Amino acid sequence: MMGATKILLLPGQFVDKLFAQDLNIIYEEVLKGRFSFDVTENAFPNYIKSRGLDDVVALPDYPYRDDGLLVWEAIEQWVSDYVGFYYLSDNQVTLDPEVMAWSADIVTNGKLYNFKPVDGVKSLKDALTMAIFVASAQHAAVNFSQPDWMSYAPAMSASHAAKAPYIQKGHSNPDWVNMQAQYNQALLKLTIYTLLGGTNHGLLGEYIKPGTENEPLFTDVHITTLLTKFRNRLREIESVIIKRNQARYIPYEYLLPGRIPASTNI
């Protein structure tokens, strides 16, 4: 994430150039959002339910929900299988000093709002599922939609060159055009959203040993068997989503497992 900070958020960089708001105020809003983000309530199924988006009768066509739940459940099962192989009881989890130190670090230094400290098998599974989903699928849904939906400046301008009208009458089309971001800003938007939405290294379910090109991280046959199960499920989900997209008015491709990175790339 340091790369994103340097590219996007420092003075003179993209956010500073594109947004009308003062950069310090943007920092404050980012921090407010960061520290008020409820990590438990925003677990994907909880998030969907809390917003009333789980009603398939009232909202029958919602690809983000439908495809996202498939991916969430696959990640949840993979985590459950992995954790269940190493920890057979809550006591084994709480006696693992590395897991306890990790959990304490999240609470003390990470300050994730409403994070449930790891106290057993279930809480460890919940924490890992959330971390993997947000860094992979959730990030893919937000990040890779940017070139398609955000690069057209009149739709998402980030700033205006003139005040927006407060009354309907007395304004012309040139007034509207003059209100839009200028050419150089529109070009800058196109550049950054194309860059952000086009950076994708590695795939969900791909675990490479750090410092190597393609050496597998896992070598234990028990874990590689579980990983194969996870990858097979992702391939099944890919087929399901492709079939769904054939019937959708607008195909939704951002949660195709073959397009979801293992984690954030910048």
Buried (B, 14 or more C-beta within 10 A) or exposed (E): EEEEEEBBBEEEBBBBBBBEEEBEEBEEEEEEEEEEEBBBEBBBBEBBEEEEBBEEEEEEEBBBBBBBBBBBBBBBBBBBBBBEEBBEEBEEBBEBEEBBEBBEEBEEEEEBBEBBEBEBBBBBBBBBBBBBBBBBBBBBBEBBBBBEEBBBBEEEBBBEEEEEEEEEEEEEEEEEEEBBBEEEBBEBBBEBBEBBBEBEEBBBBBEEEEEEEEEEEBEEEEBBEBBEBBBEBBEEBBEBBEEBBEEEEEBBBBBBBEBBBBBBBB
